[in-house]
Amino acid sequence: MNQYMQIAVNEAKKGMQSGAGGPFGAVIVCDGQIIAQGHNEVIETNDPTAHAEIVVIRKAAAKLGRFDLSDCEIYSSCQPCPMCFAAIHWAKMKKLYYACTKEDARNIGFDDDFIYDVIKGKAAREQVASVQIDRNQSLEPFEIWQDMAKKVQY
């Protein structure tokens, strides 16, 4: 087994055994060095976003002092859910390695199919009603951002 994936799997076991959360672990590596490792902490923190991938992205960004992790790779013990997959993209990582599949996760009760269906516009029903309000009054921060972006290169 790949050494980094072994660490991700060990993190998944560690998180479950401590009661922190579900059976998921992840590791972020940069230039052959482990930057961050962690596991699902949803139960421990009562944070529904504390999936293993989110936990390690937060740790890596804090450790490196930047949100651009494009020179890093992530190893996940399972194919990431839609939230985590999006976060990996937002962090600009170029490579994701995963072990178990979303089907494996579904088989033990972690089913993300309803989210994929909502994203694809194929959901029989939506769990969350989305209602747009107050757009015009809420554009001001966007305008300020555009003005700032002209002055500063990110």
MDTraj code that builds the backbone (N, CA, C; nanometers):
import mdtraj as md
import numpy as np

residues = "MET ASN GLN TYR MET GLN ILE ALA VAL ASN GLU ALA LYS LYS GLY MET GLN SER GLY ALA GLY GLY PRO PHE GLY ALA VAL ILE VAL CYS ASP GLY GLN ILE ILE ALA GLN GLY HIS ASN GLU VAL ILE GLU THR ASN ASP PRO THR ALA HIS ALA GLU ILE VAL VAL ILE ARG LYS ALA ALA ALA LYS LEU GLY ARG PHE ASP LEU SER ASP CYS GLU ILE TYR SER SER CYS GLN PRO CYS PRO MET CYS PHE ALA ALA ILE HIS TRP ALA LYS MET LYS LYS LEU TYR TYR ALA CYS THR LYS GLU ASP ALA ARG ASN ILE GLY PHE ASP ASP ASP PHE ILE TYR ASP VAL ILE LYS GLY LYS ALA ALA ARG GLU GLN VAL ALA SER VAL GLN ILE ASP ARG ASN GLN SER LEU GLU PRO PHE GLU ILE TRP GLN ASP MET ALA LYS LYS VAL GLN TYR".split()
xyz = np.array([
    [0.0851, -0.1183, 0.0000],
    [0.0000, 0.0000, 0.0000],
    [0.0890, 0.1238, 0.0000],
    [0.0454, 0.2252, -0.0727],
    [0.1153, 0.3525, -0.0759],
    [0.1288, 0.4070, 0.0668],
    [0.2472, 0.4604, 0.1002],
    [0.2727, 0.5046, 0.2383],
    [0.1776, 0.6158, 0.2837],
    [0.1434, 0.7073, 0.1946],
    [0.0543, 0.8166, 0.2331],
    [-0.0897, 0.7674, 0.2474],
    [-0.1287, 0.6753, 0.1603],
    [-0.2630, 0.6194, 0.1725],
    [-0.2735, 0.5381, 0.3012],
    [-0.1667, 0.4714, 0.3398],
    [-0.1681, 0.3956, 0.4650],
    [-0.1912, 0.4887, 0.5836],
    [-0.1297, 0.6067, 0.5785],
    [-0.1497, 0.7053, 0.6851],
    [-0.2946, 0.7538, 0.6856],
    [-0.3512, 0.7774, 0.5662],
    [-0.4911, 0.8200, 0.5571],
    [-0.5838, 0.7136, 0.6161],
    [-0.5583, 0.5863, 0.5846],
    [-0.6401, 0.4773, 0.6377],
    [-0.6232, 0.4674, 0.7892],
    [-0.4993, 0.4829, 0.8369],
    [-0.4757, 0.4808, 0.9816],
    [-0.5483, 0.5954, 1.0507],
    [-0.5514, 0.7119, 0.9865],
    [-0.6247, 0.8261, 1.0418],
    [-0.7740, 0.7948, 1.0489],
    [-0.8266, 0.7285, 0.9464],
    [-0.9686, 0.6904, 0.9476],
    [-0.9977, 0.6006, 1.0677],
    [-0.9124, 0.5037, 1.0909],
    [-0.9301, 0.4123, 1.2052],
    [-0.9195, 0.4894, 1.3370],
    [-0.8208, 0.5766, 1.3447],
    [-0.7985, 0.6558, 1.4665],
    [-0.9212, 0.7414, 1.4990],
    [-0.9758, 0.8059, 1.3979],
    [-1.0932, 0.8904, 1.4184],
    [-1.2142, 0.8120, 1.4650],
    [-1.2341, 0.6954, 1.4058],
    [-1.3466, 0.6107, 1.4476],
    [-1.3279, 0.5604, 1.5893],
    [-1.2086, 0.5120, 1.6185],
    [-1.1818, 0.4541, 1.7509],
    [-1.1943, 0.5573, 1.8618],
    [-1.1657, 0.6838, 1.8309],
    [-1.1780, 0.7888, 1.9325],
    [-1.3188, 0.8480, 1.9385],
    [-1.4047, 0.8050, 1.8462],
    [-1.5411, 0.8573, 1.8425],
    [-1.5526, 0.9934, 1.7772],
    [-1.4491, 1.0339, 1.7027],
    [-1.4481, 1.1667, 1.6414],
    [-1.5449, 1.1789, 1.5248],
    [-1.5600, 1.0687, 1.4486],
    [-1.6465, 1.0758, 1.3314],
    [-1.6421, 0.9491, 1.2495],
    [-1.6893, 0.9601, 1.1275],
    [-1.6978, 0.8468, 1.0369],
    [-1.5618, 0.7945, 0.9934],
    [-1.5628, 0.6838, 0.9182],
    [-1.4399, 0.6117, 0.8825],
    [-1.3638, 0.6715, 0.7650],
    [-1.3203, 0.7969, 0.7810],
    [-1.2527, 0.8655, 0.6716],
    [-1.1277, 0.9364, 0.7214],
    [-1.0196, 0.9257, 0.6440],
    [-0.8948, 0.9923, 0.6774],
    [-0.8334, 1.0531, 0.5531],
    [-0.7447, 1.1498, 0.5720],
    [-0.6804, 1.2164, 0.4582],
    [-0.5427, 1.2687, 0.4976],
    [-0.4591, 1.2866, 0.3956],
    [-0.3228, 1.3372, 0.4125],
    [-0.2937, 1.4330, 0.2972],
    [-0.2284, 1.5446, 0.3264],
    [-0.1811, 1.6354, 0.2218],
    [-0.0295, 1.6320, 0.2226],
    [0.0258, 1.6163, 0.1020],
    [0.1697, 1.6014, 0.0828],
    [0.2183, 1.7089, -0.0147],
    [0.3347, 1.7654, 0.0150],
    [0.3977, 1.8635, -0.0736],
    [0.5452, 1.8274, -0.0859],
    [0.5909, 1.8048, -0.2063],
    [0.7317, 1.7695, -0.2311],
    [0.7775, 1.6529, -0.1440],
    [0.6934, 1.5529, -0.1300],
    [0.7292, 1.4334, -0.0543],
    [0.7219, 1.4484, 0.0964],
    [0.6780, 1.5630, 0.1443],
    [0.6670, 1.5874, 0.2883],
    [0.5191, 1.5952, 0.3280],
    [0.4853, 1.5308, 0.4377],
    [0.3481, 1.5400, 0.4881],
    [0.3278, 1.6781, 0.5499],
    [0.2303, 1.7489, 0.4979],
    [0.1980, 1.8826, 0.5483],
    [0.0886, 1.8734, 0.6543],
    [-0.0095, 1.7863, 0.6292],
    [-0.1210, 1.7719, 0.7241],
    [-0.1821, 1.6327, 0.7107],
    [-0.2298, 1.5821, 0.8216],
    [-0.3035, 1.4562, 0.8211],
    [-0.4155, 1.4678, 0.9220],
    [-0.5240, 1.3952, 0.8961],
    [-0.6369, 1.4041, 0.9871],
    [-0.7469, 1.3087, 0.9487],
    [-0.8541, 1.3173, 1.0237],
    [-0.9671, 1.2276, 1.0042],
    [-1.0974, 1.3060, 1.0210],
    [-1.2061, 1.2397, 0.9916],
    [-1.3378, 1.2978, 1.0069],
    [-1.3588, 1.3353, 1.1541],
    [-1.4076, 1.4579, 1.1778],
    [-1.4304, 1.5072, 1.3143],
    [-1.5739, 1.5578, 1.3335],
    [-1.6650, 1.5115, 1.2494],
    [-1.8025, 1.5612, 1.2529],
    [-1.8678, 1.5405, 1.3889],
    [-1.8567, 1.4223, 1.4445],
    [-1.9221, 1.3923, 1.5726],
    [-1.8533, 1.4669, 1.6865],
    [-1.7228, 1.4656, 1.6873],
    [-1.6462, 1.5297, 1.7948],
    [-1.6710, 1.6797, 1.8021],
    [-1.6833, 1.7445, 1.6871],
    [-1.6952, 1.8903, 1.6835],
    [-1.8372, 1.9408, 1.6600],
    [-1.9307, 1.8474, 1.6298],
    [-2.0654, 1.8863, 1.5892],
    [-2.0629, 1.9819, 1.4710],
    [-1.9661, 1.9616, 1.3841],
    [-1.9487, 2.0436, 1.2637],
    [-1.9714, 1.9543, 1.1425],
    [-2.0818, 1.9719, 1.0711],
    [-2.1106, 1.8854, 0.9571],
    [-2.0110, 1.9008, 0.8420],
    [-1.9277, 2.0050, 0.8465],
    [-1.8271, 2.0226, 0.7417],
    [-1.6913, 1.9645, 0.7799],
    [-1.6787, 1.9068, 0.8964],
    [-1.5480, 1.8585, 0.9443],
    [-1.5141, 1.7202, 0.8880],
    [-1.5286, 1.7065, 0.7571],
    [-1.4875, 1.5839, 0.6892],
    [-1.3351, 1.5806, 0.6853],
    [-1.2787, 1.4626, 0.6683],
    [-1.1330, 1.4463, 0.6720],
    [-1.0619, 1.5401, 0.5747],
    [-1.1129, 1.5510, 0.4534],
    [-1.0466, 1.6352, 0.3533],
    [-1.0507, 1.7822, 0.3924],
    [-1.1629, 1.8261, 0.4463],
    [-1.1749, 1.9660, 0.4895],
    [-1.0800, 1.9916, 0.6066],
    [-1.0743, 1.8974, 0.7002],
    [-0.9859, 1.9098, 0.8163],
    [-0.8406, 1.9273, 0.7705],
    [-0.7954, 1.8440, 0.6776],
    [-0.6539, 1.8531, 0.6366],
    [-0.6272, 1.9737, 0.5472],
    [-0.7259, 2.0146, 0.4679],
    [-0.7069, 2.1367, 0.3884],
    [-0.6901, 2.2558, 0.4814],
    [-0.7724, 2.2638, 0.5846],
    [-0.7605, 2.3739, 0.6816],
    [-0.6257, 2.3706, 0.7513],
    [-0.5823, 2.2521, 0.7934],
    [-0.4526, 2.2397, 0.8609],
    [-0.3378, 2.2791, 0.7680],
    [-0.3422, 2.2296, 0.6446],
    [-0.2344, 2.2582, 0.5495],
    [-0.2284, 2.4071, 0.5161],
    [-0.3431, 2.4682, 0.4919],
    [-0.3459, 2.6107, 0.4602],
    [-0.2921, 2.6936, 0.5769],
    [-0.3288, 2.6558, 0.6982],
    [-0.2790, 2.7274, 0.8168],
    [-0.1277, 2.7085, 0.8315],
    [-0.0826, 2.5864, 0.8135],
    [0.0601, 2.5582, 0.8290],
    [0.1437, 2.6300, 0.7236],
    [0.0952, 2.6305, 0.5995],
    [0.1708, 2.6932, 0.4905],
    [0.1455, 2.8435, 0.4817],
    [0.0404, 2.8913, 0.5482],
    [0.0104, 3.0342, 0.5460],
    [-0.0433, 3.0829, 0.4129],
    [-0.1170, 2.9954, 0.3437],
    [-0.1729, 3.0330, 0.2138],
    [-0.2901, 2.9417, 0.1804],
    [-0.3790, 2.9918, 0.0949],
    [-0.4948, 2.9113, 0.0544],
    [-0.4701, 2.8365, -0.0759],
    [-0.3670, 2.8713, -0.1477],
    [-0.3326, 2.8064, -0.2739],
    [-0.2441, 2.6852, -0.2447],
    [-0.3007, 2.5670, -0.2587],
    [-0.2276, 2.4432, -0.2324],
    [-0.1971, 2.3705, -0.3632],
    [-0.1748, 2.4470, -0.4692],
    [-0.1556, 2.3883, -0.6022],
    [-0.0296, 2.3032, -0.6136],
    [0.0626, 2.3180, -0.5217],
    [0.1835, 2.2352, -0.5236],
    [0.1700, 2.1128, -0.4326],
    [0.0495, 2.0877, -0.3835],
    [0.0238, 1.9758, -0.2925],
    [-0.0640, 1.8699, -0.3589],
    [-0.0582, 1.7513, -0.3013],
    [-0.1457, 1.6410, -0.3413],
    [-0.2203, 1.5937, -0.2180],
    [-0.3394, 1.5398, -0.2399],
    [-0.4186, 1.4900, -0.1281],
    [-0.4458, 1.3413, -0.1467],
    [-0.4337, 1.2690, -0.0374],
    [-0.4645, 1.1261, -0.0316],
    [-0.5835, 1.1112, 0.0618],
    [-0.6889, 1.0483, 0.0115],
    [-0.8103, 1.0304, 0.0899],
    [-0.8448, 0.8827, 0.0947],
    [-0.8849, 0.8371, 0.2118],
    [-0.9186, 0.6952, 0.2261],
    [-1.0444, 0.6579, 0.1490],
    [-1.1204, 0.7591, 0.1040],
    [-1.2428, 0.7332, 0.0277],
    [-1.2627, 0.8459, -0.0735],
    [-1.3283, 0.8146, -0.1818],
    [-1.3634, 0.9150, -0.2823],
    [-1.4388, 1.0278, -0.2136],
    [-1.3936, 1.1507, -0.2275],
    [-1.4556, 1.2621, -0.1554],
    [-1.6009, 1.2880, -0.1942],
    [-1.6760, 1.3364, -0.0962],
    [-1.8136, 1.3796, -0.1205],
    [-1.8092, 1.5070, -0.2057],
    [-1.9231, 1.5537, -0.2543],
    [-1.9240, 1.6750, -0.3367],
    [-1.8630, 1.7976, -0.2667],
    [-1.8892, 1.8150, -0.1370],
    [-1.8334, 1.9292, -0.0645],
    [-1.6813, 1.9231, -0.0631],
    [-1.6281, 1.8079, -0.0305],
    [-1.4830, 1.7926, -0.0215],
    [-1.4166, 1.8011, -0.1584],
    [-1.4822, 1.7434, -0.2583],
    [-1.4300, 1.7497, -0.3948],
    [-1.4203, 1.8954, -0.4398],
    [-1.5233, 1.9737, -0.4071],
    [-1.5204, 2.1161, -0.4406],
    [-1.4090, 2.1880, -0.3645],
    [-1.3917, 2.1564, -0.2364],
    [-1.2867, 2.2207, -0.1560],
    [-1.1482, 2.1900, -0.2115],
    [-1.1278, 2.0677, -0.2582],
    [-0.9998, 2.0306, -0.3191],
    [-0.9748, 2.1169, -0.4424],
    [-1.0789, 2.1404, -0.5198],
    [-1.0660, 2.2294, -0.6356],
    [-1.0400, 2.3733, -0.5934],
    [-1.1134, 2.4222, -0.4905],
    [-1.0912, 2.5589, -0.4436],
    [-0.9492, 2.5775, -0.3923],
    [-0.8908, 2.4723, -0.3353],
    [-0.7525, 2.4781, -0.2870],
    [-0.6520, 2.4657, -0.4014],
    [-0.7029, 2.4393, -0.5208],
    [-0.6224, 2.4332, -0.6434],
    [-0.5279, 2.3131, -0.6507],
    [-0.5543, 2.2100, -0.5719],
    [-0.4693, 2.0912, -0.5776],
    [-0.4835, 2.0242, -0.7132],
    [-0.3746, 1.9728, -0.7640],
    [-0.3732, 1.9143, -0.8982],
    [-0.3954, 1.7634, -0.8986],
    [-0.3773, 1.6979, -0.7835],
    [-0.3922, 1.5533, -0.7825],
    [-0.4578, 1.5060, -0.6542],
    [-0.5553, 1.4171, -0.6731],
    [-0.6284, 1.3524, -0.5653],
    [-0.6098, 1.2020, -0.5827],
    [-0.5656, 1.1366, -0.4772],
    [-0.5605, 0.9909, -0.4740],
    [-0.6674, 0.9463, -0.3744],
    [-0.7481, 0.8484, -0.4118],
    [-0.8474, 0.7966, -0.3183],
    [-0.8495, 0.6447, -0.3263],
    [-0.8937, 0.5826, -0.2175],
    [-0.8967, 0.4366, -0.2088],
    [-1.0384, 0.3852, -0.2298],
    [-1.1216, 0.3873, -0.1278],
    [-1.2587, 0.3377, -0.1401],
    [-1.3403, 0.4307, -0.2292],
    [-1.4461, 0.3778, -0.2881],
    [-1.5306, 0.4550, -0.3788],
    [-1.6536, 0.5083, -0.3071],
    [-1.7249, 0.5975, -0.3756],
    [-1.8502, 0.6485, -0.3187],
    [-1.9516, 0.5355, -0.3043],
    [-1.9417, 0.4330, -0.3874],
    [-2.0290, 0.3161, -0.3745],
    [-1.9958, 0.2379, -0.2480],
    [-1.8666, 0.2260, -0.2179],
    [-1.8266, 0.1604, -0.0923],
    [-1.8843, 0.2362, 0.0267],
    [-1.8773, 0.3692, 0.0209],
    [-1.9309, 0.4524, 0.1290],
    [-2.0831, 0.4365, 0.1388],
    [-2.1492, 0.4354, 0.0238],
    [-2.2946, 0.4176, 0.0233],
    [-2.3327, 0.2856, 0.0897],
    [-2.2536, 0.1821, 0.0650],
    [-2.2841, 0.0496, 0.1196],
    [-2.2788, 0.0436, 0.2720],
    [-2.2129, 0.1405, 0.3353],
    [-2.2083, 0.1417, 0.4819],
    [-2.2884, 0.2589, 0.5409],
    [-2.3725, 0.3203, 0.4561],
    [-2.4636, 0.4217, 0.5066],
    [-2.4263, 0.5658, 0.4794],
    [-2.3186, 0.5911, 0.4060],
    [-2.2791, 0.7281, 0.3723],
    [-2.3125, 0.7507, 0.2249],
    [-2.4363, 0.7923, 0.1994],
    [-2.4872, 0.8040, 0.0628],
    [-2.4996, 0.9506, 0.0232],
    [-2.4212, 0.9906, -0.0768],
    [-2.4229, 1.1279, -0.1266],
    [-2.5021, 1.1420, -0.2559],
    [-2.5678, 1.0354, -0.2989],
    [-2.6380, 1.0395, -0.4276],
    [-2.7397, 1.1522, -0.4352],
    [-2.8099, 1.1808, -0.3233],
    [-2.9101, 1.2874, -0.3265],
    [-2.8461, 1.4219, -0.3582],
    [-2.7216, 1.4438, -0.3129],
    [-2.6530, 1.5710, -0.3419],
    [-2.6154, 1.5764, -0.4898],
    [-2.5626, 1.4659, -0.5416],
    [-2.5297, 1.4610, -0.6848],
    [-2.6549, 1.4875, -0.7687],
    [-2.7684, 1.4314, -0.7279],
    [-2.8934, 1.4518, -0.8007],
    [-2.9359, 1.5986, -0.7984],
    [-2.9204, 1.6651, -0.6848],
    [-2.9536, 1.8077, -0.6760],
    [-2.8621, 1.8881, -0.7682],
    [-2.7327, 1.8589, -0.7646],
    [-2.6361, 1.9306, -0.8490],
    [-2.6704, 1.9127, -0.9970],
    [-2.7085, 1.7921, -1.0341],
    [-2.7430, 1.7623, -1.1744],
    [-2.8824, 1.8098, -1.2126],
    [-2.9602, 1.8591, -1.1161],
    [-3.0967, 1.9009, -1.1438],
    [-3.1916, 1.7840, -1.1637],
    [-3.1565, 1.6687, -1.1092],
    [-3.2373, 1.5474, -1.1271],
    [-3.3010, 1.4984, -0.9972],
    [-3.2995, 1.5801, -0.8949],
    [-3.3531, 1.5375, -0.7654],
    [-3.5056, 1.5299, -0.7705],
    [-3.5599, 1.4223, -0.7167],
    [-3.7052, 1.4076, -0.7084],
    [-3.7624, 1.5133, -0.6143],
    [-3.6859, 1.5436, -0.5090],
    [-3.7231, 1.6506, -0.4171],
    [-3.5938, 1.7112, -0.3648],
    [-3.6012, 1.8381, -0.3314],
    [-3.4837, 1.9050, -0.2763],
    [-3.4981, 1.9141, -0.1260],
    [-3.3896, 1.8848, -0.0583],
    [-3.3869, 1.8906, 0.0878],
    [-3.3865, 2.0348, 0.1356],
    [-3.3262, 2.1238, 0.0558],
    [-3.3130, 2.2650, 0.0928],
    [-3.3819, 2.3500, -0.0129],
    [-3.4736, 2.4336, 0.0296],
    [-3.5381, 2.5270, -0.0627],
    [-3.4474, 2.6488, -0.0787],
    [-3.4178, 2.6850, -0.2022],
    [-3.3327, 2.8011, -0.2298],
    [-3.4191, 2.9154, -0.2814],
    [-3.4090, 3.0312, -0.2150],
    [-3.4885, 3.1467, -0.2520],
    [-3.3956, 3.2676, -0.2594],
    [-3.3851, 3.3277, -0.3755],
    [-3.3010, 3.4459, -0.3893],
    [-3.3773, 3.5691, -0.3423],
    [-3.3124, 3.6505, -0.2591],
    [-3.3716, 3.7760, -0.2122],
    [-3.2642, 3.8844, -0.2076],
    [-3.3037, 4.0069, -0.2178],
    [-3.2209, 4.1251, -0.1924],
    [-3.0904, 4.1297, -0.2719],
    [-3.0922, 4.0852, -0.3971],
    [-2.9714, 4.0839, -0.4787],
    [-2.9126, 4.2243, -0.4964],
    [-2.9937, 4.3171, -0.5416],
    [-2.9415, 4.4509, -0.5719],
    [-2.8751, 4.5159, -0.4513],
    [-2.9368, 4.5009, -0.3341],
    [-2.8809, 4.5602, -0.2137],
    [-2.7547, 4.4862, -0.1670],
    [-2.7331, 4.3672, -0.2159],
    [-2.6207, 4.2850, -0.1694],
    [-2.5011, 4.2865, -0.2639],
    [-2.5078, 4.3618, -0.3689],
    [-2.3982, 4.3672, -0.4659],
    [-2.2821, 4.4563, -0.4205],
    [-2.3025, 4.5390, -0.3202],
    [-2.1988, 4.6338, -0.2778],
    [-2.0653, 4.5673, -0.2441],
    [-2.0624, 4.4566, -0.1653],
    [-1.9326, 4.3934, -0.1389],
    [-1.8619, 4.3466, -0.2668],
    [-1.9392, 4.3048, -0.3674],
    [-1.8800, 4.2628, -0.4954],
    [-1.8141, 4.3817, -0.5645],
    [-1.8799, 4.4962, -0.5604],
    [-1.8253, 4.6167, -0.6215],
    [-1.6978, 4.6610, -0.5497],
    [-1.7003, 4.6527, -0.4174],
    [-1.5804, 4.6878, -0.3394],
    [-1.4668, 4.5928, -0.3749],
    [-1.4982, 4.4633, -0.3855],
    [-1.3965, 4.3637, -0.4215],
    [-1.3351, 4.3955, -0.5578],
    [-1.4176, 4.4300, -0.6537],
    [-1.3662, 4.4622, -0.7865],
    [-1.2721, 4.5821, -0.7805],
    [-1.3078, 4.6819, -0.7026],
    [-1.2214, 4.7993, -0.6875],
    [-1.0892, 4.7608, -0.6222],
    [-1.0968, 4.6783, -0.5195],
    [-0.9747, 4.6336, -0.4504],
    [-0.8885, 4.5478, -0.5425],
    [-0.9515, 4.4603, -0.6202],
    [-0.8778, 4.3693, -0.7081],
    [-0.8007, 4.4453, -0.8158],
    [-0.8510, 4.5612, -0.8533],
    [-0.7795, 4.6434, -0.9515],
    [-0.6479, 4.6939, -0.8935],
    [-0.6432, 4.7123, -0.7615],
    [-0.5263, 4.7675, -0.6939],
    [-0.4270, 4.6611, -0.6490],
    [-0.4788, 4.5385, -0.6211],
    [-0.3954, 4.4324, -0.5664],
    [-0.4047, 4.3106, -0.6563],
    [-0.2919, 4.2488, -0.6865],
    [-0.2906, 4.1272, -0.7690],
    [-0.2862, 4.0068, -0.6785],
    [-0.3862, 3.9175, -0.6862],
    [-0.3891, 3.7964, -0.6050],
    [-0.3266, 3.6822, -0.6772],
])
top = md.Topology()
chain = top.add_chain()
for i, resn in enumerate(residues, 1):
    res = top.add_residue(resn, chain, resSeq=i)
    for name in ("N", "CA", "C"):
        top.add_atom(name, md.element.get_by_symbol(name[0]), res)
traj = md.Trajectory(xyz[None], top)
